[in-house]
Amino acid sequence: MIEIFEKKGTIRILLLIYEKEGRLYSKYGLKNALNLNMRTIDNRIRLLKSLKLVKETLQVGPRARTEIAITPKGKEVAKLLIQIKEKISEK
């Protein structure tokens, strides 16, 4: 569980998904926004999934894509992380 704080980019990925209305359809958006390589992003998403903070769903159709969505538990954690960030930023 503490891994979420130790692995580079994990918290930033969770917060970015939260800020994007709770879902993303492209890992490349994460790559560009966070300046991380795709292997790192895949590993961090796998970690977030194991903690049940996000889920991945393959959407089939003419343009198949994978949706990465924050779970209710993930929303709670993201809100707490934002509160911590705000508290630390206080002067």
Backbone torsions as a table, in degrees:
resi	resn	phi	psi	omega
1	MET	NA	-40.2	-179.2
2	ILE	-65.5	-16.9	179.7
3	GLU	-54.6	-30.8	-178.8
4	ILE	-58.6	-29.2	180.0
5	PHE	-89.8	-20.9	-173.8
6	GLU	-92.6	-29.5	-174.8
7	LYS	-87.4	122.3	-177.3
8	LYS	-53.4	128.1	173.0
9	GLY	90.2	-12.5	-174.7
10	THR	-62.0	-49.6	-179.2
11	ILE	-66.9	-40.0	179.2
12	ARG	-63.1	-38.1	177.6
13	ILE	-63.9	-47.1	179.6
14	LEU	-59.2	-46.1	-178.7
15	LEU	-67.1	-37.0	178.8
16	LEU	-65.6	-42.0	177.0
17	ILE	-62.9	-42.5	178.5
18	TYR	-59.2	-44.8	-178.2
19	GLU	-70.0	-22.1	178.9
20	LYS	-92.3	41.9	178.6
21	GLU	60.1	27.7	171.7
22	GLY	82.7	6.4	178.6
23	ARG	-155.5	148.7	175.1
24	LEU	-131.7	153.5	178.7
25	TYR	-117.6	2.1	-178.5
26	SER	-146.5	125.3	174.4
27	LYS	-70.9	-21.0	179.7
28	TYR	-66.9	-28.6	174.0
29	GLY	-62.8	-39.0	176.3
30	LEU	-66.3	-42.3	-179.3
31	LYS	-58.2	-46.5	-178.4
32	ASN	-71.0	-41.9	-176.4
33	ALA	-70.8	-33.5	-172.1
34	LEU	-110.1	-4.2	179.9
35	ASN	55.4	47.3	177.0
36	LEU	-117.9	153.7	177.3
37	ASN	-81.6	163.1	-173.8
38	MET	-64.7	-33.9	178.2
39	ARG	-62.8	-44.0	177.7
40	THR	-61.8	-45.3	179.8
41	ILE	-60.2	-46.1	178.6
42	ASP	-60.2	-43.3	178.9
43	ASN	-64.2	-40.3	-179.0
44	ARG	-70.4	-38.3	177.3
45	ILE	-65.1	-40.1	176.8
46	ARG	-60.2	-41.3	176.8
47	LEU	-63.4	-46.7	179.1
48	LEU	-61.6	-37.5	176.8
49	LYS	-66.1	-40.7	-179.3
50	SER	-64.7	-27.5	177.3
51	LEU	-89.3	1.0	179.9
52	LYS	61.8	36.2	177.8
53	LEU	-96.9	-25.1	174.3
54	VAL	-137.8	164.1	173.8
55	LYS	-137.0	151.1	177.7
56	GLU	-112.9	134.8	179.0
57	THR	-132.4	127.3	175.7
58	LEU	-82.8	122.4	178.0
59	GLN	-102.0	116.4	-177.8
60	VAL	-91.0	158.9	-179.5
61	GLY	151.4	-165.7	-179.8
62	PRO	-59.1	-33.3	178.0
63	ARG	-122.9	84.3	-179.4
64	ALA	-62.8	138.8	178.5
65	ARG	-153.1	160.7	179.1
66	THR	-105.0	127.1	176.4
67	GLU	-96.4	130.8	173.4
68	ILE	-109.0	113.8	-174.6
69	ALA	-122.1	144.5	177.1
70	ILE	-78.7	141.4	179.2
71	THR	-89.3	167.9	175.3
72	PRO	-55.4	-41.1	176.7
73	LYS	-62.7	-40.9	178.3
74	GLY	-62.8	-37.9	177.0
75	LYS	-62.4	-43.8	179.1
76	GLU	-60.9	-45.3	-179.6
77	VAL	-64.6	-43.4	179.7
78	ALA	-60.8	-42.4	178.5
79	LYS	-61.7	-42.0	178.2
80	LEU	-65.3	-40.2	178.4
81	LEU	-64.2	-37.9	177.0
82	ILE	-64.9	-41.0	177.0
83	GLN	-61.6	-41.8	177.9
84	ILE	-62.9	-45.3	178.8
85	LYS	-59.3	-43.2	179.3
86	GLU	-65.2	-41.8	-179.5
87	LYS	-63.2	-42.9	179.5
88	ILE	-65.2	-34.1	-177.9
89	SER	-77.6	-12.7	179.9
90	GLU	-60.9	146.7	177.9
91	LYS	-105.4	NA	NA
